[in-house]
Amino acid sequence: MFSFIPLTRDEIIDNLQPQSIANLTKELHTRIYPCKRDLDKGRPFQIAKEAWEYTLADATEWNGGVWVGHGNNAEDVRVGTNKYDVKGLGGKWTTTSGEASVKQTLTASARIDESFLTQDSRQLWAGVVEPWIEKVSTDGEYFITVFWRHKETLAIRLVMFRLNTELLPKYDPNACEFNASNTKMNINNIADPEQVKLYIIRSKHRMEMRIRGCYFNENPNRYIEIYNFN
């Protein structure tokens, strides 16, 4: 079993509560609809990554939700003991989404460039993955909350994952796969590769994730439609 577990539609509603789901639509509208003028002129959609975090924080404020995305927190929003790491990912419903950072690693001790040169997956795991596991394994439940937007229509679906910290794996060389150009190491034992691409990218010194659009598009019980211009 994998530690990234996609929630069902009903589980998402139970987790956030119906009022927060309704609030999300309103909060998204206030942030996205003003972009329509630029979109109608053929300009690219632009929104700060923090806007997605603020959206969830404001939608859950009635229930004690607060934005905690500053500082060194693993999560962006906290509601009671629930911790939410918020991502805004774009793409088409049937393709792999754009990327979002999961863990940035800037310390020299991680030895990322050196590890890629020697294809030392154990050191990459120790320098990047283990610190992330330690960070997300603190008290409370940890959820990855994805605002998945269609890059052409800007319709938005909400996808959520529960992180089961009891299933977080130890280092396994067979689950760490370098690409042919030696610029990326895929991690295949934390999330189901059919659902999520999780990898360390050399150029950015960070762990990133992308969601597999086909899986969620073919499983409509794994997301909620929460916004479109119509």
VEXFI-130160 format. One line per 4 residues: number of its first residue (from 1); their letters; for each residue x, y negated, z of N, C-alpha, C, O. Coordinates in nm, 3 decimals, decimal comma, always signed. Layout:
// residues N
NUM) a) X:Y:Z:X:Y:Z:X:Y:Z:X:Y:Z  ...
***
This chain:
// residues 230
1) mfsf) +0,083:+0,120:+0,000:+0,000:+0,000:+0,000:+0,087:-0,125:+0,000:+0,200:-0,124:+0,048  +0,032:-0,233:-0,054:+0,103:-0,360:-0,060:+0,055:-0,453:+0,051:-0,057:-0,438:+0,101  +0,139:-0,548:+0,088:+0,102:-0,640:+0,197:+0,018:-0,758:+0,147:-0,054:-0,818:+0,227  +0,027:-0,793:+0,018:-0,062:-0,894:-0,041:-0,193:-0,824:-0,076:-0,195:-0,736:-0,163
5) iplt) -0,302:-0,860:-0,011:-0,430:-0,794:-0,034:-0,530:-0,898:-0,085:-0,568:-0,987:-0,010  -0,575:-0,888:-0,211:-0,672:-0,986:-0,262:-0,807:-0,968:-0,195:-0,858:-0,856:-0,186  -0,864:-1,078:-0,148:-0,994:-1,072:-0,084:-1,106:-1,060:-0,187:-1,093:-1,108:-0,300  -1,214:-0,997:-0,147:-1,333:-0,995:-0,232:-1,405:-1,129:-0,219:-1,374:-1,209:-0,132
9) rdei) -1,500:-1,151:-0,308:-1,580:-1,273:-0,304:-1,645:-1,290:-0,166:-1,638:-1,398:-0,107  -1,706:-1,184:-0,115:-1,772:-1,193:+0,015:-1,673:-1,219:+0,126:-1,703:-1,292:+0,221  -1,555:-1,161:+0,117:-1,453:-1,184:+0,220:-1,403:-1,329:+0,217:-1,374:-1,386:+0,322  -1,393:-1,386:+0,098:-1,353:-1,527:+0,089:-1,456:-1,616:+0,157:-1,421:-1,707:+0,232
13) idnl) -1,583:-1,589:+0,130:-1,690:-1,669:+0,190:-1,691:-1,652:+0,341:-1,706:-1,750:+0,415  -1,677:-1,528:+0,388:-1,675:-1,503:+0,532:-1,555:-1,572:+0,598:-1,565:-1,621:+0,710  -1,444:-1,574:+0,528:-1,322:-1,631:+0,585:-1,333:-1,782:+0,598:-1,304:-1,838:+0,704  -1,374:-1,849:+0,492:-1,377:-1,995:+0,491:-1,508:-2,052:+0,544:-1,512:-2,166:+0,591
17) qpqs) -1,616:-1,972:+0,537:-1,751:-2,013:+0,575:-1,818:-2,089:+0,458:-1,753:-2,167:+0,389  -1,949:-2,065:+0,438:-2,021:-2,127:+0,326:-2,009:-2,279:+0,323:-2,001:-2,338:+0,215  -2,009:-2,344:+0,439:-2,000:-2,490:+0,438:-1,869:-2,536:+0,378:-1,866:-2,635:+0,303  -1,759:-2,466:+0,410:-1,629:-2,503:+0,353:-1,626:-2,481:+0,203:-1,566:-2,560:+0,130
21) ianl) -1,691:-2,373:+0,155:-1,696:-2,347:+0,011:-1,768:-2,462:-0,059:-1,722:-2,511:-0,162  -1,881:-2,504:-0,003:-1,955:-2,617:-0,061:-1,872:-2,744:-0,056:-1,871:-2,823:-0,151  -1,802:-2,764:+0,054:-1,717:-2,883:+0,067:-1,603:-2,883:-0,035:-1,563:-2,988:-0,085  -1,552:-2,765:-0,066:-1,442:-2,755:-0,162:-1,482:-2,813:-0,297:-1,406:-2,887:-0,359
25) tkel) -1,603:-2,781:-0,342:-1,650:-2,832:-0,471:-1,652:-2,985:-0,469:-1,610:-3,049:-0,565  -1,702:-3,043:-0,361:-1,707:-3,189:-0,350:-1,567:-3,250:-0,345:-1,540:-3,350:-0,411  -1,479:-3,188:-0,266:-1,344:-3,242:-0,253:-1,268:-3,232:-0,385:-1,192:-3,323:-0,420  -1,287:-3,123:-0,457:-1,222:-3,109:-0,587:-1,273:-3,214:-0,685:-1,195:-3,270:-0,762
29) htri) -1,403:-3,241:-0,681:-1,460:-3,338:-0,774:-1,399:-3,477:-0,752:-1,367:-3,546:-0,848  -1,382:-3,517:-0,627:-1,327:-3,651:-0,601:-1,184:-3,663:-0,649:-1,138:-3,773:-0,679  -1,112:-3,552:-0,658:-0,972:-3,557:-0,698:-0,952:-3,530:-0,846:-0,857:-3,581:-0,906  -1,040:-3,451:-0,906:-1,018:-3,409:-1,045:-1,100:-3,491:-1,145:-1,051:-3,522:-1,254
33) ypck) -1,223:-3,526:-1,109:-1,306:-3,596:-1,207:-1,242:-3,726:-1,256:-1,256:-3,758:-1,374  -1,173:-3,804:-1,171:-1,109:-3,926:-1,222:-1,007:-3,899:-1,332:-0,972:-3,989:-1,409  -0,959:-3,775:-1,341:-0,863:-3,741:-1,447:-0,931:-3,723:-1,583:-0,864:-3,717:-1,686  -1,064:-3,714:-1,583:-1,134:-3,684:-1,708:-1,108:-3,791:-1,815:-1,100:-3,761:-1,934
37) rdld) -1,095:-3,915:-1,771:-1,070:-4,022:-1,867:-0,940:-3,996:-1,944:-0,936:-4,013:-2,066  -0,836:-3,956:-1,872:-0,709:-3,926:-1,939:-0,721:-3,800:-2,024:-0,667:-3,794:-2,134  -0,791:-3,699:-1,972:-0,807:-3,575:-2,048:-0,880:-3,599:-2,178:-0,846:-3,542:-2,281  -0,981:-3,684:-2,174:-1,057:-3,715:-2,296:-0,970:-3,784:-2,401:-1,003:-3,782:-2,520
41) kgrp) -0,860:-3,844:-2,359:-0,766:-3,908:-2,452:-0,651:-3,815:-2,490:-0,554:-3,856:-2,554  -0,663:-3,689:-2,448:-0,562:-3,590:-2,486:-0,436:-3,592:-2,401:-0,334:-3,536:-2,441  -0,441:-3,656:-2,288:-0,324:-3,664:-2,201:-0,318:-3,541:-2,110:-0,422:-3,486:-2,074  -0,198:-3,497:-2,073:-0,185:-3,379:-1,987:-0,244:-3,404:-1,848:-0,238:-3,516:-1,796
45) fqia) -0,299:-3,299:-1,791:-0,353:-3,307:-1,656:-0,239:-3,315:-1,556:-0,143:-3,239:-1,563  -0,250:-3,408:-1,463:-0,148:-3,426:-1,360:-0,215:-3,435:-1,224:-0,309:-3,512:-1,205  -0,167:-3,357:-1,131:-0,214:-3,366:-0,994:-0,102:-3,319:-0,902:-0,036:-3,219:-0,931  -0,081:-3,390:-0,794:+0,026:-3,352:-0,700:-0,010:-3,222:-0,630:-0,127:-3,195:-0,603
49) keaw) +0,091:-3,141:-0,601:+0,065:-3,012:-0,536:+0,000:-3,033:-0,399:-0,077:-2,949:-0,353  +0,032:-3,145:-0,335:-0,027:-3,172:-0,204:-0,179:-3,193:-0,212:-0,250:-3,172:-0,114  -0,228:-3,234:-0,330:-0,371:-3,259:-0,344:-0,453:-3,132:-0,318:-0,562:-3,139:-0,261  -0,400:-3,016:-0,359:-0,469:-2,890:-0,333:-0,473:-2,862:-0,183:-0,573:-2,813:-0,130
53) eytl) -0,364:-2,895:-0,115:-0,357:-2,875:+0,029:-0,456:-2,966:+0,100:-0,528:-2,922:+0,190  -0,460:-3,093:+0,059:-0,553:-3,187:+0,120:-0,698:-3,145:+0,096:-0,784:-3,162:+0,183  -0,723:-3,088:-0,021:-0,859:-3,043:-0,053:-0,907:-2,940:+0,047:-1,017:-2,950:+0,099  -0,822:-2,839:+0,073:-0,861:-2,735:+0,168:-0,870:-2,790:+0,310:-0,961:-2,754:+0,385
57) adat) -0,778:-2,876:+0,346:-0,780:-2,934:+0,481:-0,908:-3,015:+0,503:-0,972:-3,002:+0,607  -0,944:-3,098:+0,407:-1,063:-3,182:+0,422:-1,191:-3,099:+0,417:-1,288:-3,130:+0,486  -1,191:-2,992:+0,336:-1,310:-2,907:+0,326:-1,335:-2,829:+0,453:-1,449:-2,795:+0,484  -1,230:-2,800:+0,528:-1,244:-2,722:+0,652:-1,236:-2,807:+0,777:-1,238:-2,754:+0,889
61) ewng) -1,227:-2,937:+0,760:-1,210:-3,027:+0,875:-1,324:-3,011:+0,976:-1,302:-3,019:+1,096  -1,445:-2,987:+0,926:-1,562:-2,968:+1,013:-1,541:-2,852:+1,110:-1,600:-2,849:+1,218  -1,456:-2,756:+1,069:-1,433:-2,634:+1,146:-1,297:-2,636:+1,216:-1,247:-2,533:+1,261  -1,238:-2,756:+1,225:-1,109:-2,769:+1,292:-0,989:-2,760:+1,200:-0,876:-2,752:+1,247
65) gvwv) -1,012:-2,761:+1,068:-0,902:-2,752:+0,973:-0,813:-2,875:+0,976:-0,863:-2,988:+0,979  -0,683:-2,853:+0,974:-0,587:-2,964:+0,973:-0,476:-2,933:+0,873:-0,437:-2,818:+0,853  -0,427:-3,039:+0,811:-0,314:-3,026:+0,719:-0,185:-3,025:+0,799:-0,160:-3,115:+0,879  -0,103:-2,922:+0,778:+0,024:-2,909:+0,851:+0,138:-2,883:+0,751:+0,239:-2,824:+0,786
69) ghgn) +0,119:-2,930:+0,626:+0,214:-2,899:+0,520:+0,347:-2,970:+0,530:+0,439:-2,938:+0,455  +0,359:-3,065:+0,620:+0,485:-3,134:+0,638:+0,576:-3,050:+0,729:+0,530:-2,956:+0,793  +0,704:-3,084:+0,732:+0,795:-3,013:+0,823:+0,833:-2,876:+0,771:+0,846:-2,855:+0,651  +0,850:-2,784:+0,863:+0,906:-2,653:+0,829:+0,803:-2,541:+0,842:+0,840:-2,425:+0,860
73) naed) +0,674:-2,575:+0,834:+0,571:-2,474:+0,848:+0,561:-2,386:+0,723:+0,581:-2,433:+0,611  +0,531:-2,258:+0,745:+0,509:-2,168:+0,631:+0,375:-2,196:+0,566:+0,359:-2,176:+0,446  +0,278:-2,243:+0,647:+0,144:-2,269:+0,596:+0,125:-2,419:+0,570:+0,202:-2,502:+0,618  +0,022:-2,450:+0,492:-0,012:-2,589:+0,461:-0,133:-2,638:+0,539:-0,143:-2,756:+0,572
77) vrvg) -0,224:-2,546:+0,568:-0,347:-2,579:+0,640:-0,368:-2,476:+0,749:-0,342:-2,357:+0,731  -0,415:-2,523:+0,864:-0,442:-2,434:+0,975:-0,586:-2,455:+1,022:-0,630:-2,568:+1,043  -0,658:-2,344:+1,037:-0,794:-2,348:+1,091:-0,799:-2,247:+1,205:-0,807:-2,127:+1,182  -0,793:-2,295:+1,328:-0,784:-2,204:+1,441:-0,655:-2,125:+1,433:-0,547:-2,183:+1,425
81) tnky) -0,665:-1,992:+1,434:-0,546:-1,907:+1,423:-0,520:-1,863:+1,279:-0,424:-1,791:+1,253  -0,604:-1,908:+1,186:-0,583:-1,876:+1,045:-0,489:-1,977:+0,981:-0,504:-2,098:+0,999  -0,392:-1,927:+0,907:-0,292:-2,012:+0,841:-0,302:-1,992:+0,691:-0,305:-1,879:+0,642  -0,308:-2,104:+0,617:-0,331:-2,098:+0,473:-0,215:-2,163:+0,397:-0,186:-2,281:+0,415
85) dvkg) -0,152:-2,084:+0,314:-0,050:-2,133:+0,222:-0,122:-2,161:+0,091:-0,173:-2,069:+0,027  -0,125:-2,287:+0,050:-0,210:-2,330:-0,061:-0,129:-2,347:-0,190:-0,023:-2,409:-0,190  -0,181:-2,290:-0,299:-0,117:-2,300:-0,430:-0,216:-2,352:-0,534:-0,334:-2,319:-0,530  -0,168:-2,433:-0,625:-0,245:-2,474:-0,741:-0,180:-2,414:-0,864:-0,070:-2,455:-0,902
89) lggk) -0,246:-2,318:-0,928:-0,189:-2,248:-1,043:-0,277:-2,266:-1,165:-0,399:-2,255:-1,157  -0,216:-2,295:-1,279:-0,290:-2,315:-1,402:-0,259:-2,209:-1,505:-0,155:-2,142:-1,499  -0,348:-2,194:-1,600:-0,329:-2,098:-1,708:-0,461:-2,073:-1,777:-0,553:-2,155:-1,767  -0,472:-1,961:-1,846:-0,598:-1,918:-1,903:-0,645:-1,797:-1,823:-0,566:-1,732:-1,755
93) wttt) -0,773:-1,767:-1,832:-0,827:-1,661:-1,748:-0,765:-1,526:-1,777:-0,767:-1,438:-1,690  -0,711:-1,506:-1,895:-0,660:-1,373:-1,930:-0,507:-1,369:-1,943:-0,452:-1,271:-1,993  -0,439:-1,473:-1,898:-0,293:-1,475:-1,907:-0,233:-1,490:-1,768:-0,304:-1,518:-1,671  -0,103:-1,472:-1,758:-0,034:-1,495:-1,632:-0,029:-1,644:-1,604:-0,003:-1,725:-1,694
97) sgea) -0,054:-1,681:-1,480:-0,060:-1,822:-1,444:+0,078:-1,886:-1,444:+0,179:-1,819:-1,462  +0,078:-2,017:-1,424:+0,203:-2,087:-1,398:+0,258:-2,044:-1,263:+0,199:-1,962:-1,193  +0,374:-2,100:-1,227:+0,441:-2,055:-1,105:+0,416:-2,149:-0,987:+0,385:-2,266:-1,004  +0,430:-2,092:-0,868:+0,424:-2,171:-0,745:+0,535:-2,122:-0,652:+0,564:-2,002:-0,647
101) svkq) +0,594:-2,214:-0,581:+0,702:-2,177:-0,489:+0,646:-2,106:-0,366:+0,545:-2,147:-0,310  +0,713:-1,999:-0,327:+0,678:-1,926:-0,204:+0,781:-1,955:-0,096:+0,746:-1,973:+0,021  +0,908:-1,959:-0,134:+1,014:-1,986:-0,037:+1,132:-2,052:-0,107:+1,195:-1,992:-0,194  +1,161:-2,175:-0,069:+1,278:-2,247:-0,121:+1,396:-2,216:-0,029:+1,384:-2,222:+0,093
105) tlta) +1,510:-2,185:-0,088:+1,630:-2,152:-0,011:+1,746:-2,235:-0,061:+1,797:-2,212:-0,171  +1,789:-2,331:+0,019:+1,895:-2,422:-0,023:+2,025:-2,402:+0,054:+2,126:-2,464:+0,021  +2,023:-2,318:+0,156:+2,144:-2,300:+0,237:+2,248:-2,218:+0,160:+2,215:-2,121:+0,092  +2,372:-2,259:+0,172:+2,482:-2,190:+0,103:+2,498:-2,048:+0,153:+2,546:-1,961:+0,080
109) sari) +2,458:-2,023:+0,277:+2,476:-1,890:+0,335:+2,391:-1,784:+0,265:+2,420:-1,664:+0,277  +2,287:-1,827:+0,192:+2,204:-1,731:+0,119:+2,280:-1,669:+0,002:+2,246:-1,559:-0,043  +2,381:-1,739:-0,048:+2,470:-1,687:-0,154:+2,391:-1,642:-0,276:+2,413:-1,532:-0,329  +2,299:-1,725:-0,321:+2,210:-1,685:-0,430:+2,285:-1,671:-0,562:+2,273:-1,569:-0,629
113) desf) +2,363:-1,772:-0,600:+2,436:-1,764:-0,727:+2,532:-1,646:-0,728:+2,541:-1,572:-0,826  +2,603:-1,630:-0,620:+2,698:-1,518:-0,610:+2,625:-1,385:-0,621:+2,673:-1,293:-0,687  +2,510:-1,374:-0,556:+2,435:-1,249:-0,557:+2,384:-1,216:-0,697:+2,381:-1,099:-0,736  +2,343:-1,318:-0,773:+2,300:-1,292:-0,910:+2,417:-1,249:-0,997:+2,402:-1,161:-1,082
117) ltqd) +2,532:-1,311:-0,978:+2,650:-1,275:-1,057:+2,688:-1,130:-1,039:+2,732:-1,063:-1,133  +2,671:-1,080:-0,917:+2,708:-0,941:-0,886:+2,588:-0,848:-0,882:+2,602:-0,729:-0,852  +2,470:-0,902:-0,911:+2,343:-0,828:-0,902:+2,331:-0,758:-0,766:+2,300:-0,640:-0,756  +2,355:-0,836:-0,663:+2,348:-0,787:-0,526:+2,206:-0,812:-0,473:+2,179:-0,914:-0,410
121) srql) +2,118:-0,718:-0,497:+1,979:-0,735:-0,456:+1,964:-0,732:-0,304:+1,875:-0,797:-0,249  +2,051:-0,660:-0,236:+2,043:-0,656:-0,091:+2,069:-0,794:-0,030:+2,000:-0,835:+0,064  +2,167:-0,865:-0,083:+2,197:-0,998:-0,031:+2,086:-1,097:-0,065:+2,052:-1,183:+0,016  +2,029:-1,085:-0,184:+1,917:-1,173:-0,221:+1,798:-1,148:-0,129:+1,731:-1,242:-0,087
125) wagv) +1,773:-1,024:-0,098:+1,664:-0,992:-0,006:+1,692:-1,052:+0,132:+1,604:-1,111:+0,194  +1,816:-1,035:+0,178:+1,853:-1,086:+0,311:+1,850:-1,239:+0,316:+1,814:-1,297:+0,418  +1,889:-1,303:+0,205:+1,900:-1,448:+0,205:+1,772:-1,522:+0,175:+1,756:-1,637:+0,214  +1,678:-1,455:+0,106:+1,555:-1,523:+0,064:+1,430:-1,456:+0,120:+1,346:-1,523:+0,181
129) vepw) +1,418:-1,326:+0,100:+1,294:-1,258:+0,137:+1,280:-1,242:+0,288:+1,173:-1,268:+0,343  +1,385:-1,200:+0,354:+1,377:-1,178:+0,499:+1,342:-1,305:+0,576:+1,260:-1,300:+0,668  +1,403:-1,421:+0,543:+1,362:-1,544:+0,613:+1,215:-1,579:+0,591:+1,149:-1,631:+0,681  +1,164:-1,551:+0,471:+1,022:-1,575:+0,445:+0,935:-1,481:+0,528:+0,836:-1,523:+0,587
133) iekv) +0,973:-1,352:+0,533:+0,897:-1,255:+0,613:+0,896:-1,297:+0,760:+0,792:-1,290:+0,826  +1,009:-1,339:+0,809:+1,016:-1,383:+0,949:+0,924:-1,502:+0,974:+0,861:-1,512:+1,079  +0,918:-1,592:+0,877:+0,840:-1,715:+0,893:+0,690:-1,688:+0,893:+0,615:-1,750:+0,969  +0,645:-1,596:+0,808:+0,502:-1,572:+0,796:+0,450:-1,469:+0,895:+0,329:-1,445:+0,902
137) stdg) +0,538:-1,408:+0,971:+0,498:-1,302:+1,063:+0,476:-1,352:+1,205:+0,476:-1,273:+1,299  +0,456:-1,481:+1,222:+0,428:-1,536:+1,354:+0,281:-1,516:+1,388:+0,207:-1,456:+1,310  +0,239:-1,565:+1,502:+0,102:-1,544:+1,550:+0,000:-1,597:+1,450:+0,024:-1,696:+1,380  -0,115:-1,530:+1,446:-0,224:-1,572:+1,359:-0,221:-1,498:+1,226:-0,121:-1,435:+1,191
141) eyfi) -0,332:-1,507:+1,153:-0,340:-1,443:+1,021:-0,297:-1,541:+0,913:-0,326:-1,660:+0,920  -0,227:-1,488:+0,814:-0,168:-1,568:+0,707:-0,239:-1,536:+0,576:-0,253:-1,420:+0,538  -0,284:-1,641:+0,508:-0,356:-1,625:+0,382:-0,291:-1,711:+0,273:-0,250:-1,825:+0,299  -0,282:-1,658:+0,154:-0,240:-1,737:+0,039:-0,366:-1,774:-0,038:-0,441:-1,687:-0,084
145) tvfw) -0,388:-1,904:-0,051:-0,510:-1,957:-0,112:-0,474:-2,023:-0,245:-0,398:-2,120:-0,248  -0,529:-1,971:-0,352:-0,492:-2,015:-0,486:-0,608:-2,086:-0,554:-0,715:-2,028:-0,572  -0,588:-2,213:-0,590:-0,680:-2,284:-0,678:-0,634:-2,255:-0,821:-0,537:-2,313:-0,869  -0,704:-2,165:-0,885:-0,664:-2,116:-1,018:-0,746:-2,191:-1,122:-0,866:-2,166:-1,137
149) rhke) -0,682:-2,282:-1,194:-0,755:-2,368:-1,288:-0,727:-2,328:-1,432:-0,615:-2,291:-1,468  -0,830:-2,334:-1,512:-0,816:-2,310:-1,656:-0,747:-2,433:-1,715:-0,794:-2,545:-1,697  -0,639:-2,412:-1,785:-0,557:-2,526:-1,829:-0,625:-2,612:-1,934:-0,583:-2,725:-1,957  -0,728:-2,560:-1,999:-0,797:-2,639:-2,102:-0,925:-2,703:-2,050:-0,951:-2,820:-2,078
153) tlai) -1,005:-2,628:-1,975:-1,134:-2,680:-1,930:-1,128:-2,740:-1,789:-1,216:-2,816:-1,750  -1,024:-2,705:-1,714:-1,008:-2,744:-1,574:-1,115:-2,685:-1,482:-1,132:-2,730:-1,369  -1,187:-2,583:-1,530:-1,271:-2,506:-1,439:-1,179:-2,440:-1,337:-1,067:-2,400:-1,371  -1,225:-2,428:-1,214:-1,139:-2,378:-1,107:-1,204:-2,260:-1,037:-1,321:-2,263:-1,001
157) rlvm) -1,125:-2,156:-1,021:-1,164:-2,039:-0,944:-1,077:-2,031:-0,819:-0,960:-2,068:-0,820  -1,137:-1,982:-0,712:-1,063:-1,968:-0,587:-1,028:-1,822:-0,566:-1,116:-1,736:-0,562  -0,899:-1,795:-0,552:-0,848:-1,661:-0,526:-0,776:-1,665:-0,392:-0,702:-1,760:-0,363  -0,796:-1,563:-0,310:-0,729:-1,560:-0,180:-0,668:-1,423:-0,154:-0,723:-1,319:-0,192
161) frln) -0,553:-1,425:-0,088:-0,486:-1,303:-0,046:-0,468:-1,306:+0,106:-0,431:-1,409:+0,163  -0,493:-1,194:+0,170:-0,455:-1,177:+0,310:-0,317:-1,112:+0,311:-0,291:-1,018:+0,236  -0,229:-1,162:+0,396:-0,097:-1,103:+0,409:-0,098:-1,011:+0,530:-0,103:-1,057:+0,644  -0,093:-0,882:+0,506:-0,087:-0,784:+0,614:+0,059:-0,769:+0,657:+0,137:-0,700:+0,591
165) tell) +0,095:-0,834:+0,766:+0,236:-0,835:+0,808:+0,283:-0,697:+0,854:+0,403:-0,671:+0,858  +0,189:-0,610:+0,887:+0,229:-0,474:+0,927:+0,274:-0,392:+0,808:+0,339:-0,288:+0,825  +0,239:-0,437:+0,688:+0,277:-0,363:+0,567:+0,394:-0,428:+0,494:+0,434:-0,382:+0,387  +0,450:-0,536:+0,550:+0,564:-0,598:+0,484:+0,680:-0,500:+0,481:+0,717:-0,443:+0,584
169) pkyd) +0,739:-0,480:+0,364:+0,838:-0,373:+0,349:+0,979:-0,414:+0,392:+1,010:-0,532:+0,410  +1,061:-0,313:+0,408:+1,204:-0,333:+0,424:+1,268:-0,337:+0,285:+1,204:-0,308:+0,185  +1,394:-0,373:+0,282:+1,465:-0,377:+0,154:+1,467:-0,240:+0,087:+1,496:-0,139:+0,150  +1,435:-0,240:-0,041:+1,438:-0,118:-0,123:+1,500:-0,155:-0,258:+1,438:-0,229:-0,335
173) pnac) +1,618:-0,105:-0,288:+1,683:-0,143:-0,415:+1,600:-0,106:-0,537:+1,611:-0,171:-0,641  +1,517:-0,003:-0,526:+1,436:+0,039:-0,639:+1,321:-0,058:-0,667:+1,261:-0,054:-0,774  +1,292:-0,145:-0,570:+1,183:-0,242:-0,587:+1,234:-0,379:-0,628:+1,156:-0,473:-0,643  +1,366:-0,391:-0,645:+1,427:-0,519:-0,683:+1,485:-0,503:-0,823:+1,579:-0,426:-0,844
177) efna) +1,431:-0,576:-0,917:+1,464:-0,555:-1,059:+1,512:-0,685:-1,124:+1,438:-0,783:-1,131  +1,637:-0,685:-1,170:+1,692:-0,801:-1,240:+1,646:-0,799:-1,385:+1,636:-0,692:-1,446  +1,620:-0,917:-1,441:+1,585:-0,923:-1,582:+1,711:-0,917:-1,668:+1,823:-0,922:-1,616  +1,692:-0,906:-1,798:+1,806:-0,884:-1,888:+1,904:-0,999:-1,888:+2,024:-0,979:-1,906
181) sntk) +1,854:-1,121:-1,868:+1,942:-1,239:-1,870:+2,002:-1,270:-1,733:+2,078:-1,366:-1,718  +1,968:-1,188:-1,633:+2,023:-1,203:-1,498:+1,990:-1,341:-1,439:+2,072:-1,401:-1,370  +1,871:-1,388:-1,467:+1,827:-1,517:-1,414:+1,713:-1,502:-1,314:+1,673:-1,599:-1,249  +1,660:-1,381:-1,301:+1,545:-1,358:-1,216:+1,550:-1,217:-1,159:+1,592:-1,124:-1,227
185) mnin) +1,506:-1,203:-1,034:+1,494:-1,070:-0,973:+1,349:-1,050:-0,931:+1,300:-1,118:-0,840  +1,282:-0,957:-0,995:+1,144:-0,925:-0,959:+1,141:-0,845:-0,829:+1,228:-0,762:-0,804  +1,040:-0,873:-0,749:+1,020:-0,801:-0,623:+0,889:-0,725:-0,637:+0,782:-0,786:-0,646  +0,896:-0,593:-0,638:+0,780:-0,512:-0,675:+0,716:-0,435:-0,561:+0,629:-0,350:-0,584
189) niad) +0,756:-0,462:-0,437:+0,701:-0,383:-0,326:+0,627:-0,467:-0,221:+0,593:-0,416:-0,114  +0,603:-0,595:-0,250:+0,527:-0,679:-0,158:+0,385:-0,701:-0,209:+0,288:-0,689:-0,134  +0,374:-0,733:-0,337:+0,244:-0,751:-0,403:+0,233:-0,653:-0,519:+0,334:-0,617:-0,580  +0,113:-0,610:-0,548:+0,090:-0,521:-0,662:+0,127:-0,596:-0,790:+0,066:-0,698:-0,821
193) peqv) +0,226:-0,547:-0,866:+0,267:-0,617:-0,988:+0,156:-0,633:-1,091:+0,167:-0,716:-1,181  +0,049:-0,554:-1,078:-0,066:-0,570:-1,168:-0,149:-0,692:-1,130:-0,230:-0,739:-1,210  -0,129:-0,744:-1,009:-0,206:-0,857:-0,961:-0,122:-0,984:-0,949:-0,170:-1,094:-0,978  +0,002:-0,968:-0,907:+0,088:-1,082:-0,876:+0,230:-1,054:-0,923:+0,282:-0,944:-0,905
197) klyi) +0,292:-1,154:-0,984:+0,435:-1,149:-1,012:+0,506:-1,223:-0,900:+0,481:-1,342:-0,878  +0,594:-1,154:-0,829:+0,670:-1,214:-0,720:+0,817:-1,194:-0,753:+0,860:-1,081:-0,781  +0,895:-1,302:-0,749:+1,033:-1,291:-0,794:+1,118:-1,404:-0,735:+1,066:-1,506:-0,689  +1,249:-1,382:-0,738:+1,345:-1,486:-0,702:+1,405:-1,538:-0,831:+1,450:-1,461:-0,916
201) irsk) +1,405:-1,670:-0,847:+1,458:-1,730:-0,969:+1,589:-1,802:-0,936:+1,595:-1,884:-0,845  +1,690:-1,769:-1,011:+1,824:-1,819:-0,980:+1,836:-1,971:-0,993:+1,894:-2,035:-0,905  +1,782:-2,028:-1,099:+1,803:-2,170:-1,127:+1,743:-2,260:-1,020:+1,794:-2,369:-0,995  +1,635:-2,214:-0,957:+1,566:-2,297:-0,858:+1,597:-2,256:-0,714:+1,554:-2,322:-0,620
205) hrme) +1,670:-2,147:-0,698:+1,704:-2,098:-0,564:+1,579:-2,078:-0,479:+1,573:-2,121:-0,364  +1,480:-2,011:-0,538:+1,358:-1,992:-0,460:+1,282:-1,868:-0,505:+1,303:-1,814:-0,613  +1,193:-1,825:-0,417:+1,101:-1,717:-0,448:+0,973:-1,780:-0,500:+0,922:-1,877:-0,442  +0,920:-1,726:-0,610:+0,801:-1,781:-0,673:+0,697:-1,672:-0,695:+0,727:-1,553:-0,691
209) mrir) +0,574:-1,717:-0,717:+0,468:-1,623:-0,750:+0,385:-1,675:-0,867:+0,373:-1,796:-0,888  +0,329:-1,582:-0,942:+0,230:-1,609:-1,046:+0,122:-1,504:-1,031:+0,150:-1,391:-0,990  -0,002:-1,539:-1,062:-0,107:-1,438:-1,058:-0,134:-1,387:-1,199:-0,121:-1,460:-1,297  -0,174:-1,260:-1,205:-0,206:-1,196:-1,333:-0,352:-1,224:-1,366:-0,443:-1,166:-1,307
213) gcyf) -0,373:-1,315:-1,461:-0,508:-1,355:-1,493:-0,598:-1,240:-1,533:-0,715:-1,237:-1,495  -0,545:-1,146:-1,610:-0,629:-1,036:-1,658:-0,692:-0,959:-1,543:-0,810:-0,925:-1,549  -0,614:-0,931:-1,439:-0,668:-0,853:-1,328:-0,788:-0,923:-1,266:-0,892:-0,861:-1,245  -0,774:-1,051:-1,236:-0,882:-1,122:-1,168:-0,998:-1,148:-1,263:-1,114:-1,144:-1,221
217) nenp) -0,970:-1,175:-1,388:-1,078:-1,198:-1,483:-1,163:-1,073:-1,501:-1,284:-1,081:-1,523  -1,098:-0,957:-1,493:-1,169:-0,830:-1,508:-1,233:-0,783:-1,377:-1,308:-0,685:-1,376  -1,204:-0,854:-1,268:-1,261:-0,820:-1,138:-1,326:-0,945:-1,078:-1,271:-1,005:-0,985  -1,442:-0,983:-1,129:-1,504:-1,109:-1,084:-1,545:-1,110:-0,937:-1,580:-1,215:-0,883
221) nryi) -1,541:-0,993:-0,872:-1,568:-0,991:-0,728:-1,446:-1,031:-0,647:-1,450:-1,025:-0,524  -1,337:-1,071:-0,715:-1,213:-1,109:-0,646:-1,188:-1,260:-0,651:-1,078:-1,305:-0,620  -1,287:-1,337:-0,689:-1,269:-1,483:-0,689:-1,406:-1,550:-0,679:-1,510:-1,485:-0,691  -1,403:-1,681:-0,656:-1,524:-1,762:-0,654:-1,508:-1,877:-0,752:-1,406:-1,945:-0,753
225) eiyn) -1,608:-1,898:-0,835:-1,611:-2,017:-0,923:-1,647:-2,136:-0,835:-1,755:-2,139:-0,775  -1,558:-2,236:-0,827:-1,588:-2,346:-0,736:-1,592:-2,483:-0,803:-1,636:-2,579:-0,740  -1,549:-2,494:-0,928:-1,556:-2,627:-0,991:-1,551:-2,619:-1,142:-1,475:-2,541:-1,200  -1,634:-2,702:-1,207:-1,617:-2,734:-1,348:-1,682:-2,869:-1,373:-1,764:-2,914:-1,293
229) fn) -1,646:-2,934:-1,480:-1,693:-3,070:-1,507:-1,845:-3,075:-1,530:-1,906:-3,181:-1,517  -1,905:-2,961:-1,565:-2,048:-2,960:-1,595:-2,134:-2,940:-1,472:-2,256:-2,937:-1,483
***
